[in-house]
Amino acid sequence: MRHRLSLLLALSLATLILPLHAQKDASALTDGEVEQLRDSAYYPNDRVMVFIKLLDSRVKRLQETNTGPRRPGRERDTHDLLEQFTSIADELDDNLDDYGPHHRDVRKALPKLIDATERWGTAIKSPPDNETYNVSRKLALEAIRDIRESATQLLEDQKTWFAAHPPAKEEQNRKETGPPPQ
């Protein structure tokens, strides 16, 4: 009887702790990173640059994890960083999909984004094969490919659109100085 009670208590605690752990890992972004994205929400070029910075930081951590002396848990850390990278990359791709139809001018940031995709692809391919993170790596590489395709197409579309519809001087000044005071 006592053994059953202990087992029941252990299972009850496990069912409470596992969802809490899952909630903690639900976001690939820290509170500070979320704040950076919020601050740049009205400035598409800045927002794309924040996404580049966030993805660069994940790649840097991935490289640090896989260089130097081998430490326990490296494969799991690599897996988690690849999952975070994919989550952030998918969010960036969703933003790019929104910018196109709304003709949000991101022509300055797109060439930098396209260059960054080359850098990210090389870095994500660098850790040796391991079954712990091979699927996550494949998903991250697919996300990079999607971003590159979206950014390349969006850049071409925007060049065409803004050649035919140049921004008005007033709108251009507003973009340079920020939103009007309220």
Secondary structure, 3 states (H helix, E strand, C coil): CHHHHHHHHHHHHHHHHHHHHHHHCCCCCCHHHHHHHHHCCCCHHHHHHHHHHHHHHHHHHHHHHCCCCCCCCHHHHHHHHHHHHHHHHHHHHHHHHHHCCCCCCCCCHHHHHHHHHHHHHHHHHCCCCCCCCHHHHHHHHHHHHHHHHHHHHHHHHHHHHHHHCCCCHHHHHHHHHCCCCC
